[in-house]
């Protein structure tokens, strides 16, 4: 097995990252893993413009886990006042259930805490994704009960297959690393 390394994404990574995110959440390829949203949403999860904007954002970073030079996981971290926002998280469906997602999440938390001095990580998760919410809770995230609407009508985020989608905010304090 090839070693896994973490790095910041570069503009040349856009096509591979769009494909990675799409493969983890939408369409038949996503059904190979457990993170699929194929029963909730059709269409795209992201597009090249959205990924490029995330990579180029001055207040954020797109982090990539790679093996043998290929991106196998990624996430976006955005810096805000007092917290960091975690999103665009994807793991190659063929590599899910092996700890890669937990390692990618830990790298995002480390980046936010150690590079930016951030004390809290926040994210939003579709409330119907109870299995995914439970995964985050096992990693120290707390459900807030704070809901926000799904962006119905904006196909950049997909075409909903049901009318009751919403996001819940999850939070986790980021404690300083022990030296």
N, CA and C atoms as a LAMMPS dump frame, in Angstrom:
ITEM: TIMESTEP
0
ITEM: NUMBER OF ATOMS
537
ITEM: BOX BOUNDS ff ff ff
-5.0000000000000000e+02 5.0000000000000000e+02
-5.0000000000000000e+02 5.0000000000000000e+02
-5.0000000000000000e+02 5.0000000000000000e+02
ITEM: ATOMS id mol type element x y z
1 1 1 N 0.845 -1.19 0
2 1 2 C 0 0 0
3 1 3 C 0.883 1.243 0
4 2 1 N 0.547 2.194 -0.843
5 2 2 C 1.287 3.445 -0.945
6 2 3 C 1.018 4.312 0.283
7 3 1 N 2.006 5.086 0.735
8 3 2 C 1.768 6 1.858
9 3 3 C 0.796 7.109 1.451
10 4 1 N 0.119 7.648 2.442
11 4 2 C -0.82 8.748 2.218
12 4 3 C -0.17 10.028 2.724
13 5 1 N -0.224 11.063 1.897
14 5 2 C 0.303 12.364 2.289
15 5 3 C -0.807 13.399 2.173
16 6 1 N -0.667 14.462 2.941
17 6 2 C -1.625 15.567 2.922
18 6 3 C -0.923 16.8 2.369
19 7 1 N -1.688 17.601 1.623
20 7 2 C -1.153 18.843 1.075
21 7 3 C -2.31 19.775 0.746
22 8 1 N -1.954 21.031 0.475
23 8 2 C -2.95 21.998 -0.002
24 8 3 C -3.182 21.762 -1.488
25 9 1 N -4.418 21.903 -1.908
26 9 2 C -4.766 21.745 -3.319
27 9 3 C -4.217 22.914 -4.122
28 10 1 N -3.958 22.643 -5.397
29 10 2 C -3.496 23.655 -6.347
30 10 3 C -4.51 23.737 -7.487
31 11 1 N -4.489 24.823 -8.259
32 11 2 C -5.446 24.954 -9.367
33 11 3 C -5.465 23.759 -10.315
34 12 1 N -4.342 23.112 -10.547
35 12 2 C -4.305 21.955 -11.423
36 12 3 C -5.058 20.741 -10.892
37 13 1 N -5.44 20.773 -9.617
38 13 2 C -6.182 19.668 -9
39 13 3 C -7.685 19.73 -9.269
40 14 1 N -8.163 20.837 -9.814
41 14 2 C -9.617 21.036 -9.934
42 14 3 C -10.331 19.86 -10.607
43 15 1 N -9.938 19.413 -11.79
44 15 2 C -10.696 18.308 -12.423
45 15 3 C -10.739 17.04 -11.563
46 16 1 N -9.616 16.661 -10.982
47 16 2 C -9.583 15.45 -10.156
48 16 3 C -10.44 15.604 -8.904
49 17 1 N -10.459 16.794 -8.311
50 17 2 C -11.253 17.007 -7.092
51 17 3 C -12.746 17.036 -7.403
52 18 1 N -13.141 17.633 -8.509
53 18 2 C -14.554 17.612 -8.9
54 18 3 C -14.998 16.156 -9.067
55 19 1 N -14.2 15.365 -9.75
56 19 2 C -14.53 13.953 -9.949
57 19 3 C -14.579 13.201 -8.619
58 20 1 N -13.635 13.468 -7.732
59 20 2 C -13.614 12.807 -6.424
60 20 3 C -14.874 13.13 -5.625
61 21 1 N -15.229 14.403 -5.551
62 21 2 C -16.421 14.806 -4.793
63 21 3 C -17.668 14.186 -5.411
64 22 1 N -17.778 14.262 -6.709
65 22 2 C -18.95 13.691 -7.384
66 22 3 C -19.04 12.186 -7.122
67 23 1 N -17.912 11.488 -7.199
68 23 2 C -17.918 10.033 -7.02
69 23 3 C -18.301 9.627 -5.601
70 24 1 N -18.041 10.481 -4.629
71 24 2 C -18.347 10.146 -3.232
72 24 3 C -19.816 10.348 -2.881
73 25 1 N -20.522 11.192 -3.644
74 25 2 C -21.871 11.562 -3.226
75 25 3 C -22.982 11.294 -4.225
76 26 1 N -22.704 11.347 -5.504
77 26 2 C -23.788 11.299 -6.485
78 26 3 C -23.569 10.2 -7.505
79 27 1 N -24.677 9.712 -8.022
80 27 2 C -24.618 8.733 -9.102
81 27 3 C -24.272 7.334 -8.627
82 28 1 N -24.201 6.44 -9.573
83 28 2 C -23.964 5.023 -9.261
84 28 3 C -22.604 4.776 -8.629
85 29 1 N -21.565 5.515 -9.055
86 29 2 C -20.24 5.304 -8.461
87 29 3 C -20.264 5.527 -6.956
88 30 1 N -21.091 6.459 -6.491
89 30 2 C -21.126 6.773 -5.06
90 30 3 C -21.678 5.626 -4.225
91 31 1 N -22.43 4.741 -4.841
92 31 2 C -23.031 3.634 -4.083
93 31 3 C -22 2.6 -3.623
94 32 1 N -20.769 2.664 -4.13
95 32 2 C -19.706 1.771 -3.669
96 32 3 C -19.282 2.119 -2.24
97 33 1 N -19.548 3.338 -1.793
98 33 2 C -19.212 3.783 -0.441
99 33 3 C -20.475 4.02 0.361
100 34 1 N -20.298 4.473 1.594
101 34 2 C -21.457 4.7 2.463
102 34 3 C -21.863 6.167 2.539
103 35 1 N -21.123 7.062 1.887
104 35 2 C -21.443 8.488 1.97
105 35 3 C -22.389 8.967 0.881
106 36 1 N -22.889 8.075 0.067
107 36 2 C -23.73 8.468 -1.055
108 36 3 C -24.946 9.291 -0.628
109 37 1 N -25.269 10.261 -1.462
110 37 2 C -26.51 11.029 -1.326
111 37 3 C -27.438 10.725 -2.494
112 38 1 N -27.14 9.655 -3.229
113 38 2 C -27.864 9.337 -4.464
114 38 3 C -29.353 9.105 -4.244
115 39 1 N -29.764 8.722 -3.046
116 39 2 C -31.181 8.549 -2.778
117 39 3 C -31.871 9.861 -2.408
118 40 1 N -31.08 10.885 -2.12
119 40 2 C -31.622 12.186 -1.73
120 40 3 C -31.539 13.232 -2.839
121 41 1 N -30.469 13.147 -3.646
122 41 2 C -30.198 14.184 -4.633
123 41 3 C -29.664 13.589 -5.929
124 42 1 N -30.047 14.19 -7.04
125 42 2 C -29.48 13.878 -8.345
126 42 3 C -28.632 15.072 -8.761
127 43 1 N -27.933 14.922 -9.881
128 43 2 C -27.162 16.045 -10.415
129 43 3 C -25.814 16.181 -9.754
130 44 1 N -25.262 17.358 -9.868
131 44 2 C -23.904 17.59 -9.384
132 44 3 C -23.852 17.89 -7.903
133 45 1 N -22.701 17.63 -7.302
134 45 2 C -22.421 17.992 -5.907
135 45 3 C -21.588 19.259 -5.88
136 46 1 N -20.754 19.42 -6.915
137 46 2 C -19.932 20.619 -7.062
138 46 3 C -19.59 20.764 -8.543
139 47 1 N -18.884 21.832 -8.874
140 47 2 C -18.456 22.02 -10.259
141 47 3 C -17.066 22.66 -10.26
142 48 1 N -16.423 22.722 -11.427
143 48 2 C -15.056 23.267 -11.474
144 48 3 C -14.943 24.695 -10.932
145 49 1 N -15.931 25.531 -11.195
146 49 2 C -15.865 26.911 -10.71
147 49 3 C -15.911 26.968 -9.181
148 50 1 N -16.75 26.139 -8.57
149 50 2 C -16.851 26.134 -7.111
150 50 3 C -15.562 25.617 -6.476
151 51 1 N -14.979 24.573 -7.035
152 51 2 C -13.739 24.016 -6.485
153 51 3 C -12.592 25.009 -6.679
154 52 1 N -12.492 25.618 -7.859
155 52 2 C -11.439 26.606 -8.104
156 52 3 C -11.564 27.786 -7.149
157 53 1 N -12.777 28.246 -6.912
158 53 2 C -12.985 29.364 -5.984
159 53 3 C -12.548 28.982 -4.573
160 54 1 N -12.827 27.752 -4.163
161 54 2 C -12.423 27.302 -2.828
162 54 3 C -10.902 27.235 -2.714
163 55 1 N -10.241 26.767 -3.753
164 55 2 C -8.777 26.673 -3.744
165 55 3 C -8.144 28.059 -3.688
166 56 1 N -8.727 29.003 -4.385
167 56 2 C -8.161 30.351 -4.481
168 56 3 C -8.601 31.292 -3.367
169 57 1 N -9.541 30.883 -2.532
170 57 2 C -10.073 31.76 -1.482
171 57 3 C -8.974 32.167 -0.5
172 58 1 N -8.815 33.461 -0.242
173 58 2 C -7.762 33.902 0.679
174 58 3 C -8.027 33.521 2.138
175 59 1 N -9.268 33.196 2.473
176 59 2 C -9.604 32.845 3.859
177 59 3 C -9.86 31.356 4.034
178 60 1 N -9.304 30.545 3.158
179 60 2 C -9.552 29.124 3.274
180 60 3 C -8.476 28.287 2.635
181 61 1 N -8.733 26.994 2.658
182 61 2 C -7.821 26.03 2.038
183 61 3 C -8.619 24.808 1.624
184 62 1 N -8.208 24.191 0.546
185 62 2 C -8.701 22.873 0.184
186 62 3 C -7.538 21.934 0.455
187 63 1 N -7.777 20.961 1.306
188 63 2 C -6.748 19.997 1.677
189 63 3 C -6.989 18.696 0.931
190 64 1 N -5.909 18.051 0.537
191 64 2 C -5.984 16.833 -0.261
192 64 3 C -5.169 15.742 0.42
193 65 1 N -5.736 14.55 0.475
194 65 2 C -4.974 13.357 0.838
195 65 3 C -4.693 12.646 -0.471
196 66 1 N -3.444 12.258 -0.67
197 66 2 C -3.129 11.571 -1.915
198 66 3 C -2.265 10.35 -1.645
199 67 1 N -2.369 9.423 -2.577
200 67 2 C -1.574 8.208 -2.558
201 67 3 C -1.117 7.964 -3.988
202 68 1 N 0.162 7.69 -4.156
203 68 2 C 0.745 7.465 -5.485
204 68 3 C 0.422 8.618 -6.436
205 69 1 N 0.384 9.837 -5.903
206 69 2 C 0.149 11.013 -6.72
207 69 3 C -1.288 11.273 -7.101
208 70 1 N -2.217 10.451 -6.6
209 70 2 C -3.638 10.609 -6.926
210 70 3 C -4.423 11.096 -5.709
211 71 1 N -5.291 12.124 -5.879
212 71 2 C -6.152 12.54 -4.77
213 71 3 C -7.136 11.421 -4.401
214 72 1 N -7.185 11.067 -3.125
215 72 2 C -8.091 10.017 -2.658
216 72 3 C -9.073 10.533 -1.605
217 73 1 N -8.839 11.743 -1.11
218 73 2 C -9.761 12.392 -0.175
219 73 3 C -9.476 13.886 -0.223
220 74 1 N -10.479 14.683 0.132
221 74 2 C -10.288 16.126 0.168
222 74 3 C -11.306 16.757 1.106
223 75 1 N -11.041 18 1.45
224 75 2 C -12.005 18.807 2.202
225 75 3 C -11.644 20.27 2.039
226 76 1 N -12.594 21.098 2.345
227 76 2 C -12.403 22.547 2.333
228 76 3 C -12.501 23.031 3.77
229 77 1 N -11.636 23.958 4.134
230 77 2 C -11.69 24.593 5.446
231 77 3 C -11.697 26.097 5.208
232 78 1 N -12.666 26.788 5.822
233 78 2 C -12.771 28.247 5.686
234 78 3 C -12.569 28.887 7.051
235 79 1 N -11.77 29.926 7.094
236 79 2 C -11.493 30.645 8.338
237 79 3 C -12.529 31.751 8.536
238 80 1 N -13.122 31.767 9.729
239 80 2 C -14.085 32.802 10.128
240 80 3 C -13.643 33.352 11.48
241 81 1 N -14.311 34.388 11.959
242 81 2 C -13.994 34.92 13.283
243 81 3 C -14.378 33.9 14.341
244 82 1 N -13.389 33.33 15.013
245 82 2 C -13.632 32.432 16.136
246 82 3 C -13.88 30.975 15.773
247 83 1 N -14.001 30.659 14.517
248 83 2 C -14.226 29.261 14.142
249 83 3 C -13.769 29.031 12.703
250 84 1 N -13.69 27.745 12.356
251 84 2 C -13.428 27.345 10.978
252 84 3 C -14.62 26.526 10.511
253 85 1 N -14.93 26.621 9.23
254 85 2 C -16.021 25.852 8.641
255 85 3 C -15.427 24.729 7.804
256 86 1 N -15.961 23.526 7.968
257 86 2 C -15.493 22.324 7.29
258 86 3 C -16.521 21.926 6.246
259 87 1 N -16.085 21.708 5.013
260 87 2 C -17.018 21.305 3.967
261 87 3 C -16.302 20.625 2.813
262 88 1 N -17.042 20.349 1.769
263 88 2 C -16.55 19.704 0.556
264 88 3 C -15.708 18.468 0.878
265 89 1 N -16.148 17.713 1.854
266 89 2 C -15.438 16.531 2.337
267 89 3 C -15.782 15.346 1.444
268 90 1 N -14.772 14.692 0.914
269 90 2 C -15.014 13.533 0.058
270 90 3 C -13.882 12.53 0.223
271 91 1 N -14.263 11.262 0.22
272 91 2 C -13.315 10.149 0.247
273 91 3 C -13.691 9.225 -0.902
274 92 1 N -12.692 8.793 -1.657
275 92 2 C -12.918 7.847 -2.741
276 92 3 C -13.782 6.693 -2.22
277 93 1 N -14.927 6.414 -2.86
278 93 2 C -15.822 5.358 -2.357
279 93 3 C -15.137 3.999 -2.181
280 94 1 N -14.137 3.698 -2.999
281 94 2 C -13.43 2.42 -2.882
282 94 3 C -12.521 2.37 -1.652
283 95 1 N -12.274 3.526 -1.04
284 95 2 C -11.368 3.59 0.11
285 95 3 C -12.094 3.949 1.404
286 96 1 N -13.413 4.02 1.354
287 96 2 C -14.175 4.327 2.562
288 96 3 C -14.185 3.127 3.507
289 97 1 N -14.415 3.405 4.756
290 97 2 C -14.461 2.41 5.839
291 97 3 C -13.082 1.925 6.275
292 98 1 N -12.027 2.636 5.892
293 98 2 C -10.689 2.207 6.27
294 98 3 C -9.929 3.211 7.121
295 99 1 N -10.59 4.269 7.583
296 99 2 C -9.935 5.264 8.421
297 99 3 C -9.441 6.496 7.686
298 100 1 N -9.524 6.49 6.356
299 100 2 C -9.051 7.642 5.589
300 100 3 C -9.874 8.893 5.888
301 101 1 N -11.189 8.744 5.991
302 101 2 C -12.033 9.899 6.302
303 101 3 C -11.689 10.503 7.652
304 102 1 N -11.485 9.661 8.649
305 102 2 C -11.119 10.149 9.985
306 102 3 C -9.771 10.871 9.933
307 103 1 N -8.824 10.341 9.149
308 103 2 C -7.517 10.987 9.021
309 103 3 C -7.641 12.337 8.317
310 104 1 N -8.488 12.421 7.285
311 104 2 C -8.681 13.685 6.569
312 104 3 C -9.329 14.713 7.492
313 105 1 N -10.334 14.303 8.247
314 105 2 C -10.989 15.198 9.202
315 105 3 C -9.99 15.683 10.247
316 106 1 N -9.166 14.78 10.771
317 106 2 C -8.161 15.165 11.76
318 106 3 C -7.162 16.166 11.174
319 107 1 N -6.789 15.989 9.909
320 107 2 C -5.876 16.938 9.273
321 107 3 C -6.541 18.309 9.129
322 108 1 N -7.819 18.342 8.787
323 108 2 C -8.537 19.618 8.695
324 108 3 C -8.597 20.307 10.056
325 109 1 N -8.874 19.54 11.102
326 109 2 C -8.908 20.104 12.453
327 109 3 C -7.534 20.62 12.86
328 110 1 N -6.491 19.844 12.556
329 110 2 C -5.125 20.275 12.867
330 110 3 C -4.801 21.575 12.14
331 111 1 N -5.135 21.639 10.867
332 111 2 C -4.87 22.841 10.076
333 111 3 C -5.567 24.058 10.698
334 112 1 N -6.845 23.921 10.992
335 112 2 C -7.604 25.043 11.552
336 112 3 C -7.045 25.471 12.913
337 113 1 N -6.7 24.509 13.732
338 113 2 C -6.195 24.804 15.077
339 113 3 C -4.766 25.345 15.027
340 114 1 N -3.86 24.631 14.344
341 114 2 C -2.44 24.963 14.41
342 114 3 C -2.026 26.063 13.441
343 115 1 N -2.624 26.116 12.263
344 115 2 C -2.241 27.134 11.278
345 115 3 C -2.979 28.455 11.496
346 116 1 N -4.22 28.366 11.958
347 116 2 C -5.037 29.575 12.097
348 116 3 C -5.354 29.933 13.547
349 117 1 N -5.063 29.049 14.493
350 117 2 C -5.392 29.314 15.901
351 117 3 C -6.876 29.271 16.191
352 118 1 N -7.6 28.512 15.399
353 118 2 C -9.052 28.431 15.536
354 118 3 C -9.436 27.51 16.684
355 119 1 N -10.423 27.925 17.47
356 119 2 C -10.842 27.147 18.628
357 119 3 C -12.063 26.275 18.411
358 120 1 N -12.685 26.364 17.235
359 120 2 C -13.893 25.573 17.005
360 120 3 C -14.042 25.271 15.521
361 121 1 N -14.521 24.06 15.234
362 121 2 C -14.851 23.67 13.861
363 121 3 C -16.362 23.561 13.776
364 122 1 N -16.923 24.068 12.674
365 122 2 C -18.36 23.961 12.41
366 122 3 C -18.561 23.34 11.037
367 123 1 N -19.701 22.716 10.874
368 123 2 C -20.081 22.156 9.576
369 123 3 C -21.589 22.072 9.534
370 124 1 N -22.121 21.858 8.341
371 124 2 C -23.544 21.559 8.194
372 124 3 C -23.672 20.236 7.468
373 125 1 N -24.646 19.436 7.926
374 125 2 C -24.886 18.107 7.366
375 125 3 C -26.378 17.974 7.107
376 126 1 N -26.739 17.366 5.992
377 126 2 C -28.153 17.131 5.689
378 126 3 C -28.758 16.288 6.814
379 127 1 N -29.834 16.766 7.427
380 127 2 C -30.402 16.098 8.606
381 127 3 C -30.847 14.668 8.318
382 128 1 N -31.2 14.375 7.089
383 128 2 C -31.621 13.022 6.743
384 128 3 C -30.447 12.037 6.728
385 129 1 N -29.233 12.521 6.816
386 129 2 C -28.023 11.683 6.826
387 129 3 C -27.644 11.291 8.254
388 130 1 N -28.543 10.589 8.928
389 130 2 C -28.31 10.202 10.33
390 130 3 C -27.033 9.392 10.495
391 131 1 N -26.702 8.518 9.534
392 131 2 C -25.479 7.718 9.639
393 131 3 C -24.242 8.602 9.604
394 132 1 N -24.248 9.624 8.76
395 132 2 C -23.12 10.535 8.672
396 132 3 C -23.035 11.417 9.916
397 133 1 N -24.164 11.908 10.394
398 133 2 C -24.167 12.703 11.626
399 133 3 C -23.616 11.866 12.774
400 134 1 N -24.032 10.603 12.882
401 134 2 C -23.522 9.725 13.938
402 134 3 C -22.012 9.55 13.831
403 135 1 N -21.491 9.467 12.612
404 135 2 C -20.042 9.342 12.401
405 135 3 C -19.329 10.567 12.972
406 136 1 N -19.849 11.769 12.694
407 136 2 C -19.239 12.987 13.226
408 136 3 C -19.374 13.052 14.751
409 137 1 N -20.504 12.654 15.291
410 137 2 C -20.693 12.661 16.742
411 137 3 C -19.65 11.756 17.41
412 138 1 N -19.368 10.598 16.819
413 138 2 C -18.343 9.705 17.37
414 138 3 C -16.957 10.344 17.336
415 139 1 N -16.769 11.368 16.549
416 139 2 C -15.49 12.07 16.454
417 139 3 C -15.503 13.395 17.217
418 140 1 N -16.46 13.544 18.11
419 140 2 C -16.463 14.693 19.009
420 140 3 C -17.332 15.864 18.62
421 141 1 N -18.072 15.754 17.524
422 141 2 C -18.954 16.851 17.107
423 141 3 C -20.269 16.758 17.866
424 142 1 N -20.86 17.923 18.096
425 142 2 C -22.129 18.011 18.826
426 142 3 C -23.199 18.577 17.909
427 143 1 N -24.353 17.942 17.942
428 143 2 C -25.503 18.471 17.2
429 143 3 C -26.005 19.719 17.911
430 144 1 N -26.329 20.747 17.146
431 144 2 C -26.799 21.995 17.753
432 144 3 C -28.314 22.157 17.666
433 145 1 N -28.959 21.437 16.762
434 145 2 C -30.378 21.653 16.516
435 145 3 C -30.638 22.864 15.633
436 146 1 N -29.576 23.591 15.276
437 146 2 C -29.694 24.765 14.41
438 146 3 C -29.822 24.288 12.97
439 147 1 N -30.968 24.582 12.358
440 147 2 C -31.247 24.129 11.002
441 147 3 C -31.175 25.287 10.014
442 148 1 N -30.752 24.969 8.8
443 148 2 C -30.773 25.936 7.708
444 148 3 C -31.362 25.234 6.49
445 149 1 N -32.006 25.985 5.616
446 149 2 C -32.698 25.354 4.483
447 149 3 C -31.738 24.847 3.413
448 150 1 N -32.157 23.818 2.71
449 150 2 C -31.433 23.353 1.539
450 150 3 C -31.67 24.37 0.422
451 151 1 N -30.683 24.641 -0.437
452 151 2 C -30.858 25.646 -1.496
453 151 3 C -31.663 25.101 -2.687
454 152 1 N -32.952 24.845 -2.432
455 152 2 C -33.832 24.37 -3.514
456 152 3 C -33.804 25.372 -4.658
457 153 1 N -33.786 24.849 -5.877
458 153 2 C -33.791 25.702 -7.057
459 153 3 C -32.411 26.072 -7.555
460 154 1 N -31.368 25.809 -6.776
461 154 2 C -30.002 26.096 -7.2
462 154 3 C -29.342 24.769 -7.56
463 155 1 N -29.381 24.432 -8.839
464 155 2 C -28.9 23.118 -9.282
465 155 3 C -27.398 22.948 -9.165
466 156 1 N -26.675 24.007 -8.794
467 156 2 C -25.246 23.833 -8.531
468 156 3 C -25.033 22.843 -7.388
469 157 1 N -26.023 22.69 -6.527
470 157 2 C -25.912 21.805 -5.364
471 157 3 C -26.709 20.519 -5.546
472 158 1 N -27.255 20.305 -6.717
473 158 2 C -27.999 19.088 -7.001
474 158 3 C -29.482 19.332 -7.155
475 159 1 N -30.155 18.269 -7.583
476 159 2 C -31.607 18.294 -7.754
477 159 3 C -32.219 17.384 -6.696
478 160 1 N -32.89 17.968 -5.71
479 160 2 C -33.456 17.174 -4.613
480 160 3 C -34.499 16.167 -5.095
481 161 1 N -34.473 15.016 -4.458
482 161 2 C -35.443 13.966 -4.746
483 161 3 C -36.568 13.964 -3.714
484 162 1 N -36.486 14.878 -2.743
485 162 2 C -37.533 15.006 -1.739
486 162 3 C -37.618 16.463 -1.292
487 163 1 N -38.747 16.809 -0.679
488 163 2 C -39.032 18.219 -0.382
489 163 3 C -38.69 18.642 1.042
490 164 1 N -38.1 17.765 1.851
491 164 2 C -37.891 18.087 3.263
492 164 3 C -36.419 18.19 3.656
493 165 1 N -35.531 18.421 2.716
494 165 2 C -34.106 18.483 3.037
495 165 3 C -33.777 19.763 3.793
496 166 1 N -32.899 19.635 4.772
497 166 2 C -32.389 20.77 5.535
498 166 3 C -31.022 20.385 6.08
499 167 1 N -30.264 21.379 6.505
500 167 2 C -28.943 21.16 7.093
501 167 3 C -28.997 21.423 8.592
502 168 1 N -28.23 20.643 9.348
503 168 2 C -28.039 20.911 10.774
504 168 3 C -26.58 21.272 10.994
505 169 1 N -26.347 22.26 11.84
506 169 2 C -24.987 22.662 12.186
507 169 3 C -24.458 21.752 13.289
508 170 1 N -23.226 21.255 13.08
509 170 2 C -22.501 20.489 14.085
510 170 3 C -21.277 21.292 14.48
511 171 1 N -20.863 21.191 15.749
512 171 2 C -19.701 21.95 16.234
513 171 3 C -18.796 21.049 17.069
514 172 1 N -17.515 21.425 17.098
515 172 2 C -16.536 20.709 17.927
516 172 3 C -15.478 21.711 18.387
517 173 1 N -15.208 21.757 19.689
518 173 2 C -14.073 22.586 20.134
519 173 3 C -12.775 21.951 19.667
520 174 1 N -11.836 22.781 19.261
521 174 2 C -10.513 22.307 18.84
522 174 3 C -9.516 22.644 19.948
523 175 1 N -9.152 21.645 20.698
524 175 2 C -8.239 21.876 21.8
525 175 3 C -6.803 21.919 21.291
526 176 1 N -5.976 22.727 21.923
527 176 2 C -4.572 22.825 21.492
528 176 3 C -3.893 21.465 21.545
529 177 1 N -2.983 21.262 20.609
530 177 2 C -2.222 20.017 20.568
531 177 3 C -1.297 19.946 21.789
532 178 1 N -1.139 18.751 22.313
533 178 2 C -0.25 18.543 23.451
534 178 3 C 1.161 18.333 22.925
535 179 1 N 2.1 19.108 23.447
536 179 2 C 3.496 19.022 22.964
537 179 3 C 4.228 17.857 23.6
